[in-house]
Structure formats: structure tokens, C-alpha cells
Amino acid sequence: MKHSLKQSPHLGRQKLPARMAAGMLAAALSPALAQAADAPQQLEKVTVEGEAPTRGTYKTETSNIGKTKQALRDIPQSITVVNEQLLVDQNAATMKDALRNVPGITFAAGEGGRTGDQVVIRGFSAATDTYRDGMRDIGQYNRDAFNDEKVEVLKGASSMLFGRGSTGGVVNQVSKSPFLGDKGEVDFSIGTNSYARGTLDVNRMVGDNAAVRLAVMDTKDGSDRGPAENKRWGVAPSVAFGLGQPTTLVLSYFHQEENNVPDYGVPYNPNTQKPLDVDRSRFYGLSSDFEKTTADIATAKLTHTFDSGAELSNQLRFNRFWRDVSPTAPRLSGVSAGVPVTDSTRMNRSKPLRDGVDQSWNNQTDLTTRFATGDIRHTLLTGMEFSHESSDTSRYALLNTVTGTTVGNPNPDDAVNLARYRTSNTTFTANSAALYAMDTLELNRQWKAVLGARFDRFQGDYQVRAFNKDGSLVTNSSRSYNASRTDNVWSWRSGLIWQPDLNQSYYASYGTSFNPSGETYSLDPATSKVDPEKNRNMEVGAKWDLMDGDVSLRAALFRIEKTNERNTDPLEPSLVVLSGKRHTDGIEVEGSGRLTERWEVFAGVTFMKSKIDKAAPAALGQTGTEGKMPRYTPRATANLWTTYKITDAVTGGFGLTYVGSRYANEANTNYLPSYLLGNAMLSYEDRKYRVQLNLNNLANVKYYDGAYGGHATLGTPREAQLTVGLKF
């Protein structure tokens, strides 16, 4: 394994003993050196061996999430980076596991047949704001972390960088990439609830300037809830040419498949407005439920660095995501407030069936140049982006009614006839083009300014066809229709940064974003007439490097506003107007790094106050939402993970995760209680192998992880996972 001085921030502290040893060696040899003028002398060969640290730090210095490589202190927004060392220590298998380290994030449950990761950032859905290597990942699947170098979260409206969406922020998975060096590691994990996982990561040089890398994963994650389970496998080969040269080409491919039995948890008890409190082993789905997905991502990235230091890059990607899902959503039958729920209460089983394919071609071209105008130095990013996206989704209903069950005696093996008929088919085609520019100006040694603008053109065509049970087309225009819309939108980004020295950075920033009607591949005759929703993020913050640069600490005050939310007129459902408003105010503090030679920490806390400022009047008999809290938005979230090197090879770790109570709907009736979890880790690691034990949910807390208006999903119980890793 190759090591460089940059790999450890503590190597500088190790120079003094090395110099002392060199001085002692010179003193010991001085008599012999004096004799060398008179007669040749054979000196004994001295071999000095050392072993570089095997552990990295939780602190991350730079990110490319802003399209150019930047120090985190130069980004005038809140950014959290979960790096590879943290992923390894927590045995994090999925992107969702990684995001549990990020304050201000919660998760939604599957809705209406929608599957995969559903992230909420600072109270705003990020369902379409997931990226891989800076390019949009539109797939509805559960993202594994086997090919992730790190996971980044940039918070606040950022359409200037990413185009549509990004109201609360974006999540970016950074893929493992070939490098000059040889490395190999294979990990095997087993655990409670039939958990088994194997991963492989191999990098090999091919010649002086090329390398290949291969990441492989196979996982089975069972459950204590009947037949529910997650099974997936993936492979990610990549090859790089011209490493260390002015021109570099990286070709990569990512493939992941899932075959799960999904778990939609439990419905809400109308008497308590909390999830139905039953033994967690009661599974209200069916053994025949399934969630099948495939994700294919092929990428070519060409980068050239000019003699002047300017850098030109072009990234071309093709995405294809397929899914076929047949979950069961439990719903209490005939129960309202005041009616007690007993073991004999009937439970209906809703079956939101659908399948579909989403595809996209994306191309990004970026040019970064550096120059000066007088005493002001500029780093100018200019770029353009083109994409073609298509979606084809069909929804189904069963020919026969699904047998219900009871609260107290569910049977997942109840017979069900899965014969189905198609109720609708939806196709969506979108073309988008964007031009953007962002200048980072160094006004002097202490002051920097960031100014950016982007123009997006987003055009979509939407077609819905509804079908009768016999397969004939429904001609009713409210169910079968065509819709299209084109939006031309400007987005802005600005920031002012004061850095009085190398350890302090203070900033104020303002950014905008937009949400077009077709953002989630959905349009109808009403929304096709409506302009995009507009959002803005205002933030002031500070970032400090402490303890000789080993620890980073940041704090931020923020406000995110949606200024013209779409609302449906309760008296005229065919009329949609941009009359709504909502906001989230918050404060966030986060720190990471090495407190001592042996003690690492990664921690954060976010306090939020969210409100729906303006909404359409409630329909007759319905609860209005104006003045309520937005769903999925707790007042507080916090996380702590810390490790201590007990010996040079043995490390122990402990963590806490807190998520406050949050509403499952915007009428603020059903809600999920708050929870606090404790986790622990113990590992032995040297240059050849690693043995690690992870214990999660130490107190076996019963908690609810994902929220939806009709049901809530349960989090995992106490679990243990043992990992053996071999390095070669």
C-alpha cells in the first residue's frame, strides 16, 4: 500500500522523533566517517520499517458538489460529508444508513406504490434531488453504499448548481474511482435477523497512467416482522486512462438489482393519532408481496487541464431504472375516533400495484478558469447541461378483492389471486437545457464573494390513458388526457465570505430554486397551466478549523421559503393556483474530526420551526392546513458518533441518534413519536485484516422510521452484525 504525507494530519507531529533518531545515528557513525578518508569501510546495512496509520479521520477537507473542487470553508452553505471511514465504522450498507448521520434529515414511507429512498431535508421533499457524481439520479430504488467513496448533503435552495428542485437541499453519492495504486479488500458480514452481506473492492494499476477498479456487493437483510426482507446485489466496474496526466478519461458502469418483500408497517390509531401500538411481529402484508427494481448507470467523463490551469470536463451518462412493485398498505376498517381498536378489529389490505421504466440521457460540460482583474482573483465556472428524460408507468388493480385480516391475528400466508388488469398508463417525456456561470472572487486575503446565475428551459409532454376492466380505453377526458408545458426559469446564487485567518470562515448567502409542475413526471390539465413554484434560501454561518486543523466545527442560521406553492381550489378542483406559502427557520451546529490522537467524533444537531403560512381554504368537512406544521418535519434532530483507539489495533465506538416527533400529514393529526437510539462498535484492525462487531439499537427501542399519511414503517430492533475484512 502506498502512503503519502498528505494521508495523515499527524505526520508533522512525528517529525521530531524522526529527527532525533537521525541525529543519534549521525553521532554514532561520526567516528567511522572520520576514518573513511584513510581506508574504505563496509557499513552494516540498516533497514528502517514503519507502518502508516490504518484509520482515517471523520473530517473532510474538500468537496466537488459545487462543480469545482473547493475547500468546505469556501462553500457559503451548510454541507455535511459522510466519508468512507465513517461508513466503515458504522457498517453502513445503504445511502439511508449514511444519511442518519446528517442532522435535519428525515424519511418518508412508500406512498401510492412509490418505492425507494424518500428523503426529506429541512422539511422539504428531496425525492427528485438525489445525485451520483453531480448528475441527477431519478430512480425509485433503495441505494446501496457499496460503491460510495462518500455521501454529501448540500442544504438549501441550489437550482443554480442543479437545475429544478433542491428546495431543502441535495444528496450526492460520490462513486469509487480508479487511482494509481494497488488495493484490495473483501468483507463478509453476518448478523441477527438473517443478515448476510459480502462486498469486494479491488483497484489495480494497468501501466503507468491507467487503473481499473471493481466493486461488488451481495446482501440479504431479513426481519423480525414475518416474511419482510431485502435482497439486493450490485456490481460497479470502472477504468481510468491518463491518471496524473493533463487528459483523463474515466469510464464506469453501475448495476444494482433488488428483490424485496416490502413492509408498509402499521396504520394510525384514530384515537391516539399515533401508529397502531401492536407487537412489532405483526406483519399486515402478504408473503406474496414484492418490490423488484434494477438500476443501470453508464458514465463517461473526460477531463483536460490546460497549461494555464484551466480545466475542461464533459460527463455523459445514460440511466435506466426499472421497477415492478406489489406492496400491501394496511388500513383500519370502519374505525373512527371514539371507536376502540381491538384484536378483532378488521384490517383492510390495499394493493397499490405498478411497474415502469425511467430513462435519461444527461450531458454536462464545465469549464473552470482562473484569472485576475487587478488585485481581484477569479475562479470562474461556466457550463451547459442537456438532458432527455422519459418515463413509462402502468398502474394495476387485482381482478379479485384481497382478503382482509384482523388487528390481532394477521396471516401473511393468506391466499391471494394476483391476477391483475391495467387501470392506467402514463408516459412522460422531458427535454431540458441549461446555461450557467458562477464566479468566486478573492477580493483580498480576507474577503471572498460568490455570484452565480443559471437559465433553465424545461419542456415536458405528459399522456395518461385510463382503461376499463376489459382493457378498453376510458374516453372520459378527466381520466384520459394529454398535457404539456414549457418553463424558462432563472436561478441565482450569491454569497459573501469573511476569512480573517486560515482557521475561521464566516458567510452570508442567498440562493433560489424552482419546482416545475412536471418535476416528478406528473402533469394534468390543471397543473399544466401553472408556473413553477419558487423557493429561496437565506443563511448566515461560520466554519472553524480547531485543534491545529484536526477538527472542523460549523454553525448556521437559515430560512427556507416556498413563496408560491401550488394549491387546488376546494370549490373548483380543476383550478390550481400558486397561492400557498410555507417556510422553515432553523439553527444547525455540526462538528467532526480528531479530538486527540485516539479520539474521533462526528456530531450534529438541527432545530427547526416550520409553518404553512398560507394555504387554500379547506373543503367542507376537512381540516385546513394554514398555520400548521409541514409533514415529516421534527423540531429537532441530532446525531453523535464517536470512536476511541483503545490500542493501536483495537477501536471502540458509540453513537446516539435522536429524531423528534413529526406529523404524517399537513392537517397535523397523525404523527410519529420521537425516539432516541444508541449504537456501539468494537473493531480490531491491522494492515491485513479487520474484525468488527456493530450493535445497533442497544435498548431495543420500538420506533417508527418512515412516515406517510396512511401508515408508518417500523425501525429495526436491536441487532448485531459481525464483519470480517481481508486486505490484499
C-alpha positions in Angstrom: 0.0 0.0 0.0 1.4 3.4 -0.9 1.3 6.3 1.6 2.0 10.0 1.2 2.5 12.8 3.7 -1.0 14.1 2.9 -2.6 11.0 4.3 -2.2 11.9 7.9 -2.5 15.3 9.5 -0.4 14.0 12.4 2.8 13.2 10.4 4.0 16.6 11.1 4.0 15.9 14.8 6.1 12.7 14.2 9.0 14.6 12.6 10.7 15.5 15.9 11.4 11.8 17.0 12.5 11.1 13.4 15.0 14.0 13.5 16.3 12.9 16.9 16.8 9.4 15.6 18.7 10.8 12.6 20.9 12.9 14.8 21.7 9.9 17.1 22.5 7.8 14.0 24.8 10.5 12.7 26.6 10.9 16.0 27.1 7.1 16.3 28.6 7.0 12.8 30.8 10.0 13.1 34.0 8.1 14.1 33.6 5.8 11.2 33.0 8.7 8.9 36.2 10.3 10.1 38.1 7.1 9.2 36.7 7.0 5.8 39.4 9.3 4.4 42.1 6.8 5.4 40.6 3.5 4.5 37.3 2.2 2.9 35.0 0.7 5.5 32.0 -1.6 5.0 29.0 -0.4 7.0 26.3 -2.7 8.2 23.0 -2.3 6.2 20.3 -0.6 8.3 16.7 -1.2 7.4 14.0 1.2 8.9 10.5 -0.1 8.7 7.3 1.7 9.7 3.6 1.2 9.5 1.3 4.0 8.5 -2.0 4.5 10.4 -4.7 2.3 9.1 -7.6 4.6 10.2 -8.7 7.8 8.6 -10.3 10.8 10.2 -14.0 11.8 10.0 -13.1 15.3 8.9 -13.4 16.0 5.2 -11.5 18.9 3.7 -12.9 19.4 0.2 -15.9 18.6 -2.0 -16.8 18.8 -5.7 -20.5 19.3 -5.0 -20.3 22.8 -6.3 -19.0 21.5 -9.7 -15.4 22.6 -8.8 -13.1 21.2 -6.1 -13.5 23.5 -3.1 -12.5 23.6 0.5 -15.6 23.2 2.6 -14.8 26.6 4.3 -15.2 28.2 0.8 -18.7 27.0 0.3 -21.2 29.6 1.7 -23.9 27.0 2.6 -24.3 24.2 5.1 -22.7 21.0 3.8 -22.3 17.6 5.6 -19.9 14.9 4.3 -20.2 11.4 5.5 -16.8 9.9 4.4 -15.7 6.3 3.9 -14.2 5.9 7.4 -17.5 6.8 9.0 -19.3 4.4 6.7 -16.9 1.6 7.5 -17.1 2.2 11.3 -20.9 2.1 11.3 -21.1 -0.8 8.8 -23.4 1.4 6.8 -24.8 -0.6 3.9 -27.1 2.0 2.3 -27.3 5.6 1.5 -30.1 5.8 4.0 -27.8 4.5 6.7 -25.3 7.2 5.8 -27.9 9.9 6.0 -28.7 9.0 9.6 -25.6 11.0 10.4 -26.9 14.2 8.8 -29.0 16.5 11.1 -32.1 18.0 9.6 -33.0 14.8 7.5 -36.0 12.5 7.9 -37.5 9.8 5.7 -40.9 9.3 4.2 -42.5 5.8 3.7 -43.7 4.4 0.4 -46.6 6.3 -1.0 -49.1 5.1 -3.5 -46.8 2.5 -4.9 -43.8 4.8 -5.0 -40.7 2.9 -3.9 -37.1 3.5 -2.9 -35.3 6.2 -0.9 -37.6 9.1 0.0 -35.5 11.8 1.8 -36.8 15.0 3.4 -34.3 17.8 4.0 -35.2 20.7 6.3 -38.9 19.9 5.8 -38.9 19.7 2.0 -39.1 16.6 0.0 -35.8 15.6 -1.8 -37.4 12.7 -3.7 -36.0 14.0 -7.0 -32.9 15.6 -5.6 -30.6 12.6 -5.3 -27.4 12.7 -7.4 -24.5 10.5 -8.2 -21.2 12.3 -9.0 -23.1 15.5 -9.6 -25.7 14.1 -12.1 -29.3 13.6 -11.3 -30.3 10.0 -10.2 -34.1 9.8 -10.9 -34.5 6.1 -10.0 -37.0 4.8 -7.5 -34.8 2.2 -5.7 -33.0 1.7 -2.4 -29.5 2.9 -3.0 -26.7 0.7 -1.6 -23.4 2.3 -0.5 -21.0 -0.4 -1.8 -19.7 1.9 -4.5 -19.6 5.1 -2.4 -16.5 7.0 -1.5 -18.6 9.4 0.5 -22.1 10.8 0.7 -22.5 14.6 0.6 -25.5 16.7 1.5 -25.7 20.4 0.4 -28.5 22.1 2.2 -30.7 24.9 1.0 -32.1 26.0 -2.4 -29.4 25.4 -5.1 -31.1 25.4 -8.5 -28.2 27.5 -9.8 -26.0 24.4 -9.5 -28.5 21.6 -10.1 -31.5 22.9 -12.0 -35.0 22.1 -10.9 -35.7 21.0 -7.4 -33.2 21.2 -4.4 -35.6 23.3 -2.2 -34.3 21.8 1.0 -31.0 20.6 -0.5 -29.5 17.8 -2.4 -27.9 14.4 -1.7 -24.8 13.4 -3.8 -23.2 10.0 -3.7 -19.6 10.1 -4.8 -18.6 6.9 -6.6 -15.4 5.0 -6.0 -13.0 5.7 -8.9 -9.7 4.1 -10.2 -6.5 5.6 -8.8 -2.7 5.0 -9.2 -2.0 2.2 -6.7 -3.0 -1.3 -5.8 -5.6 -2.1 -3.2 -8.0 -4.9 -2.5 -10.4 -5.7 0.3 -13.2 -8.2 0.7 -15.7 -8.0 3.6 -18.1 -10.6 4.9 -20.8 -9.7 7.4 -23.4 -11.8 9.3 -25.9 -10.7 11.8 -29.2 -11.2 13.6 -32.5 -11.4 11.6 -30.7 -13.5 8.9 -28.4 -10.6 7.9 -25.7 -11.6 5.4 -23.5 -9.3 3.2 -20.4 -9.6 1.2 -18.5 -6.8 -0.6 -15.4 -6.6 -2.8 -13.4 -3.6 -3.7 -10.3 -4.1 -5.9 -8.1 -1.4 -7.6 -5.2 -2.3 -9.9 -2.8 -0.2 -11.9 -2.5 -1.0 -15.6 0.7 0.6 -16.8 2.0 3.9 -15.5 -1.1 6.0 -16.1 -4.2 3.7 -16.1 -6.1 1.7 -13.5 -9.1 -0.4 -13.2 -11.5 -0.8 -10.2 -14.2 -3.2 -9.4 -16.8 -3.1 -6.6 -19.2 -5.9 -6.0 -22.0 -6.5 -3.4 -24.5 -9.1 -2.4 -26.8 -8.6 0.6 -29.7 -10.3 2.3 -31.3 -8.4 5.2 -34.1 -10.3 6.9 -36.6 -9.0 9.5 -38.3 -9.9 12.7 -41.5 -9.0 11.0 -42.6 -12.2 9.3 -41.6 -12.5 5.6 -40.4 -8.9 5.1 -36.8 -8.9 3.8 -34.5 -7.0 1.5 -32.3 -8.8 -1.1 -30.0 -7.0 -3.5 -26.8 -7.4 -5.4 -24.7 -5.0 -7.4 -21.5 -4.6 -9.5 -19.6 -1.4 -10.4 -16.6 -1.7 -12.7 -14.6 1.3 -13.8 -11.4 2.1 -15.8 -9.4 5.3 -15.9 -6.8 6.4 -18.6 -4.4 9.2 -18.3 -4.2 9.4 -14.5 -1.7 12.0 -13.4 -1.7 13.4 -17.0 -3.4 16.5 -18.4 -6.1 14.5 -20.1 -8.0 11.8 -18.1 -10.9 9.6 -19.3 -12.9 7.6 -16.8 -15.5 5.0 -17.9 -17.8 3.5 -15.3 -20.9 1.3 -15.0 -23.2 0.7 -12.1 -25.7 -2.1 -11.8 -27.9 -2.9 -8.8 -30.9 -5.3 -8.5 -33.4 -5.7 -5.7 -36.0 -8.4 -4.9 -37.6 -7.5 -1.7 -40.7 -8.3 0.4 -41.7 -4.7 1.3 -43.0 -3.7 4.7 -45.5 -0.9 4.9 -45.7 -1.1 8.7 -48.9 -0.2 10.5 -51.8 2.3 10.1 -52.6 5.0 12.6 -55.0 4.6 15.5 -57.6 7.4 15.2 -57.9 7.5 19.0 -54.3 8.3 19.7 -53.3 9.6 16.2 -50.1 7.6 16.6 -49.1 4.4 14.7 -51.2 1.5 15.9 -49.4 0.1 19.0 -49.2 -3.7 18.5 -46.5 -6.2 18.9 -43.9 -5.5 16.2 -44.0 -9.1 15.0 -47.5 -8.5 13.5 -47.0 -8.1 9.8 -50.1 -7.0 7.9 -48.7 -7.5 4.4 -48.6 -10.7 2.4 -45.8 -13.2 1.7 -46.5 -12.8 -2.0 -45.7 -9.0 -1.8 -42.8 -8.0 -3.9 -40.6 -5.0 -4.8 -38.3 -5.6 -7.8 -36.0 -3.0 -9.2 -33.0 -2.7 -11.4 -30.7 0.3 -11.8 -28.2 0.8 -14.6 -25.9 3.8 -14.8 -23.2 4.1 -17.5 -20.9 7.1 -17.4 -18.0 8.6 -19.5 -16.1 11.5 -18.1 -13.3 13.3 -20.0 -11.2 15.9 -18.2 -8.4 18.1 -19.6 -6.2 20.5 -17.7 -4.6 23.3 -19.7 -1.1 24.7 -19.1 -2.8 27.8 -17.7 -4.6 25.8 -15.0 -8.0 26.0 -16.7 -9.9 22.7 -16.6 -12.5 21.5 -19.1 -14.7 18.4 -18.3 -17.5 16.7 -20.0 -19.6 14.0 -18.4 -22.0 11.9 -20.4 -24.4 9.5 -18.7 -27.2 7.1 -19.5 -29.6 5.9 -16.8 -32.2 3.2 -16.8 -34.4 2.3 -13.9 -37.0 -0.5 -13.9 -39.4 -1.4 -11.2 -42.3 -3.8 -10.6 -44.0 -3.4 -7.2 -46.8 -5.1 -5.4 -46.9 -3.9 -1.7 -49.7 -4.1 0.8 -50.7 -1.0 2.7 -52.7 -1.7 5.9 -55.8 0.3 6.7 -58.2 0.0 9.6 -61.7 -0.8 8.5 -64.6 1.3 9.8 -62.8 2.8 12.7 -63.0 6.5 13.7 -62.1 8.5 16.8 -64.1 7.2 19.8 -64.3 3.6 18.4 -61.8 1.4 20.3 -59.4 -0.7 18.3 -59.2 -4.3 19.5 -57.6 -7.5 18.3 -60.8 -8.4 16.4 -60.9 -5.1 14.5 -60.8 -5.6 10.8 -57.8 -4.6 8.8 -58.1 -3.9 5.1 -55.2 -4.6 2.7 -54.7 -2.0 -0.1 -52.7 -3.1 -3.1 -51.1 -0.1 -4.9 -49.6 -2.1 -7.9 -47.5 -0.6 -10.6 -44.5 -1.1 -12.8 -42.5 1.2 -15.1 -39.2 2.3 -16.7 -37.5 5.6 -16.3 -34.6 6.5 -18.6 -32.5 9.5 -19.2 -29.5 10.8 -21.2 -27.6 13.6 -19.5 -24.6 15.6 -20.6 -22.7 18.2 -18.5 -19.9 20.4 -19.8 -17.9 22.5 -17.3 -15.1 24.9 -17.9 -13.2 26.3 -14.8 -10.8 29.2 -15.4 -8.6 31.2 -13.0 -7.5 34.7 -13.7 -7.1 38.2 -12.1 -8.6 41.6 -12.8 -6.3 44.0 -11.0 -6.0 42.8 -7.4 -9.1 40.6 -7.6 -8.6 36.9 -8.4 -11.4 34.9 -10.0 -12.3 31.3 -10.2 -14.9 31.3 -13.0 -17.2 28.2 -13.7 -19.1 28.2 -16.9 -21.1 25.3 -18.2 -24.1 23.9 -20.0 -26.3 20.9 -19.4 -28.6 18.9 -21.6 -30.9 16.0 -20.8 -33.6 13.9 -22.3 -35.8 12.0 -19.8 -38.6 9.6 -20.3 -40.9 7.6 -18.0 -43.5 4.9 -18.8 -45.6 3.8 -15.8 -48.6 1.5 -15.6 -50.9 1.0 -12.6 -52.9 -2.1 -11.9 -55.8 -3.4 -9.8 -56.4 -7.0 -8.8 -59.3 -8.8 -10.5 -60.4 -10.1 -7.1 -60.6 -8.4 -3.8 -57.8 -9.1 -1.4 -58.8 -10.9 1.8 -58.6 -8.6 4.8 -57.4 -9.7 8.2 -57.7 -8.6 11.8 -55.5 -6.5 14.1 -54.7 -9.3 16.4 -54.3 -12.3 14.1 -52.8 -11.3 10.7 -51.8 -14.2 8.4 -49.2 -13.2 5.7 -49.8 -16.5 4.0 -53.5 -15.8 3.2 -54.2 -16.9 -0.3 -54.4 -14.1 -2.8 -55.1 -14.2 -6.5 -52.5 -11.9 -8.1 -54.3 -11.8 -11.5 -54.5 -8.1 -12.3 -55.6 -5.7 -15.0 -54.1 -2.4 -16.1 -56.0 0.7 -14.9 -53.8 3.3 -16.4 -50.7 4.0 -18.4 -48.7 7.2 -18.0 -45.9 8.4 -20.3 -43.8 11.5 -19.7 -41.0 12.9 -22.0 -39.0 15.8 -20.9 -36.2 17.8 -22.6 -34.1 20.3 -20.7 -31.2 22.6 -21.4 -29.3 24.9 -19.2 -26.5 27.5 -19.3 -24.8 28.7 -16.1 -21.9 30.7 -14.7 -20.5 31.2 -11.2 -17.6 33.4 -10.2 -15.8 33.1 -6.9 -13.9 36.3 -6.4 -11.0 36.7 -3.9 -11.4 40.4 -3.2 -8.4 40.3 -0.8 -6.8 37.9 1.7 -9.9 38.0 3.9 -12.9 38.6 1.7 -14.4 36.4 -1.0 -17.7 36.7 -2.9 -19.7 34.1 -4.9 -22.0 35.2 -7.7 -23.9 32.7 -9.9 -26.7 32.6 -12.4 -28.4 29.8 -14.4 -31.0 29.7 -17.1 -33.1 26.5 -17.4 -35.5 25.5 -20.1 -37.7 22.5 -19.1 -40.2 21.2 -21.5 -42.4 18.1 -20.8 -45.2 16.2 -22.6 -47.5 14.1 -20.5 -50.0 11.4 -21.6 -52.4 9.5 -19.4 -54.6 6.6 -20.7 -57.1 5.0 -18.4 -58.5 1.5 -19.0 -61.6 -0.4 -18.2 -61.5 -3.8 -16.7 -61.9 -5.4 -20.1 -58.9 -3.4 -21.4 -60.8 -0.9 -23.4 -59.8 2.8 -23.3 -61.7 5.2 -21.0 -62.7 8.1 -23.1 -63.6 10.4 -20.1 -61.3 13.4 -20.6 -60.7 13.7 -16.8 -59.0 10.3 -16.8 -57.5 10.1 -20.3 -55.8 13.2 -21.5 -52.6 14.9 -22.8 -50.8 17.7 -21.2 -47.7 19.7 -21.9 -45.8 22.6 -20.5 -42.6 24.6 -21.1 -40.9 26.6 -18.4 -38.0 29.1 -18.8 -36.5 29.9 -15.4 -33.6 31.9 -14.0 -31.9 30.8 -10.7 -29.4 32.7 -8.6 -26.7 32.1 -6.0 -24.7 34.6 -4.1 -22.5 34.6 -1.0 -20.1 36.8 0.9 -17.3 35.1 2.9 -15.0 36.7 5.5 -12.0 34.7 6.5 -9.9 36.6 9.0 -7.3 33.8 9.1 -6.8 30.2 8.0 -9.0 28.8 10.8 -12.1 31.0 10.6 -14.7 31.5 7.9 -17.9 33.5 8.2 -20.5 33.8 5.5 -23.9 35.1 4.4 -25.6 33.6 1.4 -28.8 33.7 -0.7 -30.0 31.2 -3.3 -33.1 30.3 -5.2 -34.7 27.2 -6.7 -37.8 26.2 -8.6 -40.2 23.3 -8.9 -42.0 23.0 -12.2 -45.3 21.1 -12.4 -43.7 18.2 -14.3 -40.8 17.8 -11.9 -41.9 14.4 -10.7 -43.1 13.2 -14.1 -46.6 14.3 -13.4 -48.9 16.8 -15.1 -52.6 17.2 -15.6 -54.8 19.8 -17.4 -54.8 22.0 -14.3 -51.1 22.0 -13.3 -50.0 22.3 -16.9 -51.3 25.9 -16.8 -49.3 26.8 -13.7 -45.9 28.4 -13.5 -43.1 26.8 -11.4 -43.1 27.1 -7.6 -40.3 29.4 -6.4 -38.1 29.0 -3.3 -35.3 30.8 -1.7 -32.7 30.1 1.0 -31.1 32.7 3.3 -28.3 31.6 5.5 -25.6 33.0 7.7 -23.0 30.8 9.2 -19.5 30.2 10.5 -16.9 27.4 9.9 -13.9 26.9 12.1 -10.9 24.7 12.0 -9.8 23.9 15.5 -7.1 21.9 17.3 -4.4 22.5 14.7 -6.8 21.8 12.0 -7.8 18.3 13.2 -11.4 19.3 14.0 -13.9 21.2 12.0 -16.9 23.0 13.6 -19.7 24.8 11.8 -22.9 26.7 12.8 -25.6 28.2 10.7 -28.9 30.1 10.9 -31.2 29.5 8.0 -34.6 30.3 6.5 -36.1 28.4 3.5 -39.2 29.9 1.9 -41.6 28.5 -0.7 -43.2 31.7 -1.9 -45.9 30.4 -4.3 -46.9 26.9 -3.6 -49.5 25.2 -5.8 -52.9 24.9 -4.3 -56.1 23.3 -5.6 -59.3 25.4 -5.3 -61.6 23.4 -3.0 -64.7 24.6 -4.9 -63.2 24.0 -8.3 -60.8 21.0 -8.4 -59.8 21.7 -12.0 -58.3 25.1 -10.9 -54.8 25.2 -9.5 -53.2 28.5 -8.4 -49.9 29.5 -6.9 -51.4 30.9 -3.7 -49.6 28.9 -1.0 -46.6 29.8 1.2 -44.5 27.9 3.8 -41.2 28.3 5.5 -38.6 26.6 7.7 -36.4 28.6 10.1 -33.6 26.8 11.8 -30.3 26.6 13.5 -27.7 23.9 12.9 -24.4 23.0 14.6 -22.1 20.3 13.4 -18.6 19.1 14.2 -16.2 16.4 13.1 -12.6 15.3 13.4 -9.9 14.1 15.8 -10.0 15.5 19.3 -6.9 13.6 20.4 -4.5 11.1 18.7 -7.0 8.4 19.6 -10.4 10.1 19.9 -12.6 10.8 16.8 -16.1 12.4 16.8 -18.8 13.2 14.3 -21.9 15.1 15.7 -24.6 17.5 14.7 -27.9 19.0 15.8 -30.6 20.9 13.9 -33.5 22.8 15.5 -36.3 23.7 13.0 -39.5 25.7 13.2 -41.7 25.1 10.2 -45.0 26.6 9.2 -47.6 26.6 6.4 -48.1 30.3 6.1 -50.8 30.3 3.5 -53.0 27.5 2.1 -56.2 27.1 0.2 -59.4 27.1 2.3 -60.3 23.6 3.5 -63.1 21.8 1.7 -66.3 21.2 3.6 -65.7 18.7 6.4 -62.0 18.8 6.0 -59.3 20.2 8.3 -57.4 23.2 6.9 -53.6 23.3 6.8 -52.9 27.0 7.1 -50.9 27.7 10.2 -50.0 24.0 10.6 -46.5 22.4 10.6 -45.4 20.7 7.3 -45.4 17.0 7.5 -42.2 15.0 8.2 -40.5 18.0 9.9 -39.5 17.5 13.5 -38.5 20.4 15.7 -35.1 18.8 16.5 -32.8 16.1 15.1 -29.4 15.2 16.5 -26.7 12.6 16.0 -23.4 11.7 17.7 -20.8 9.1 16.7 -17.5 8.8 18.5 -14.7 6.3 18.4 -11.6 5.8 20.6 -8.5 3.8 19.8 -8.0 1.6 22.8 -4.8 0.3 21.4 -3.1 0.7 18.0 -5.3 -2.1 16.7 -8.5 -2.0 18.8 -11.1 0.7 18.4 -14.4 1.1 20.3 -17.3 3.3 19.2 -20.6 4.6 20.5 -23.4 6.7 18.9 -26.7 8.3 19.6 -29.5 9.3 17.1 -32.4 11.5 18.1 -35.4 12.4 15.9 -38.2 14.5 17.3 -41.9 13.8 16.8 -43.2 14.8 13.4 -46.6 14.9 11.7 -47.5 12.4 8.9 -50.0 14.8 7.3 -50.3 18.5 7.0 -53.6 18.6 8.8 -51.4 17.8 11.9 -53.5 14.9 13.1 -51.5 11.7 12.7 -47.9 11.8 14.0 -44.9 9.7 14.8 -43.4 9.9 18.3 -39.8 11.0 18.9 -37.1 8.4 19.5 -33.5 8.1 20.8 -31.3 5.2 19.7 -27.9 4.0 20.9 -25.4 2.1 18.8 -21.9 0.7 19.5 -18.9 -0.8 17.7 -15.8 -2.7 18.6 -13.1 -3.5 15.9 -9.7 -5.0 15.6 -7.7 -3.8 12.5 -4.2 -4.2 11.1 -2.7 -4.0 7.6 -4.0 -7.4 6.6 -7.5 -7.8 8.1 -10.3 -6.3 10.1 -12.8 -7.9 12.6 -15.7 -5.6 13.6 -18.8 -6.0 15.7 -21.6 -3.5 15.4 -24.5 -3.4 17.8 -27.5 -1.2 16.8 -30.5 0.0 18.8 -28.9 -1.2 22.1 -32.0 -0.5 24.2 -34.3 -2.3 21.7 -36.4 0.9 21.3 -39.6 0.5 19.3 -39.7 3.4 16.9 -41.1 4.5 13.6 -38.7 5.4 10.9 -40.7 6.3 7.8 -43.9 8.4 7.7 -46.8 8.6 5.3 -50.3 9.9 5.7 -51.9 6.4 6.0 -49.2 4.3 7.6 -45.8 4.3 9.3 -42.9 1.9 8.9 -41.1 0.5 11.9 -37.4 0.9 12.5 -35.1 -2.1 13.1 -35.0 -3.7 16.6 -31.8 -4.5 18.5 -29.4 -6.1 16.1 -25.8 -7.4 16.0 -23.5 -7.6 12.9 -20.1 -9.2 12.8 -17.8 -8.3 9.9 -14.5 -9.9 8.8 -12.5 -7.9 6.2 -9.4 -9.2 4.4 -7.0 -6.7 2.7 -4.7 -7.6 -0.1 
